[in-house]
Amino acid sequence: MLEIHQAGPMSLIRTILILLFIYYAFKFLAKLFGPYILKKAVNKMEQKARKQYQQDNKNNVKVGETIIDKKPKSHQQSNNGVGEYIDFEEID
């Protein structure tokens, strides 16, 4: 038949002990493998920064320099059909 388990003080203590074991195991593994993982992450970021720096130097870009590839075309068409501009002054 089916057995029905009831929560009792022993199951509560067992659950707390399991959680403590998991917590301390995680802390131990983090201390053991943390520096290795951190070193790998720092090396990867350093490689990305070095690659970006090499690309910038290849393009002769200096820090803070603005590069304009082409001058925008200035098409200022005059409207000759409008007529002459006259500046009027107001007289008191």
C-alpha positions in Angstrom: 0.0 0.0 0.0 0.9 3.6 -0.1 2.8 5.1 2.8 2.0 8.6 3.9 4.9 10.6 5.2 4.3 13.3 7.7 6.6 16.2 8.3 8.2 15.8 11.7 11.2 17.2 13.5 13.6 14.6 11.9 12.6 15.6 8.4 13.1 19.3 9.3 16.5 18.6 10.7 17.4 16.5 7.7 16.3 19.3 5.3 18.3 21.9 7.2 21.4 19.7 7.1 21.1 19.1 3.4 20.8 22.9 2.8 23.8 23.6 5.0 25.8 20.9 3.1 24.9 22.4 -0.2 25.8 25.9 1.0 29.2 24.9 2.3 30.0 22.8 -0.7 29.2 25.7 -3.0 31.4 28.0 -0.9 34.2 25.5 -1.0 33.9 25.0 -4.8 33.7 28.8 -5.3 37.0 29.3 -3.4 38.6 26.5 -5.3 37.5 27.3 -8.8 36.7 31.0 -8.5 40.1 32.4 -9.2 40.5 30.2 -12.2 37.1 31.3 -13.7 37.9 35.0 -12.9 41.3 34.7 -14.5 39.7 33.2 -17.7 37.2 36.1 -17.8 39.8 38.8 -17.3 42.0 37.2 -20.1 39.1 37.1 -22.5 38.2 40.8 -21.8 41.9 41.7 -22.3 42.0 39.9 -25.6 38.9 41.8 -26.8 40.4 45.1 -25.7 43.7 44.4 -27.4 41.8 43.4 -30.6 39.8 46.6 -30.5 43.0 48.7 -29.9 44.7 47.0 -32.9 41.7 47.8 -35.1 41.7 51.4 -34.0 45.5 51.7 -34.7 45.1 50.1 -38.0 42.6 52.8 -39.0 44.9 55.5 -37.5 42.2 56.6 -35.0 43.4 58.5 -32.0 41.5 58.6 -28.8 39.0 61.5 -28.8 39.5 62.1 -32.5 36.5 62.7 -34.7 36.6 61.3 -38.3 34.4 62.6 -41.0 34.4 60.3 -44.0 33.0 62.8 -46.5 31.9 66.3 -46.6 28.1 66.7 -46.9 26.8 68.2 -50.1 25.5 71.7 -49.5 22.7 72.2 -52.1 21.4 75.6 -51.4 19.2 76.4 -54.3 18.2 80.0 -54.7 14.6 80.7 -55.6 15.0 83.3 -58.3 11.3 83.4 -59.0 10.4 84.9 -55.7 11.9 88.3 -56.4 14.1 90.8 -54.6 14.4 91.0 -50.8 13.6 94.4 -49.4 14.3 95.3 -45.8 11.6 97.6 -44.3 12.2 99.8 -41.3 9.4 100.8 -39.1 9.1 104.6 -38.7 7.6 106.1 -35.5 
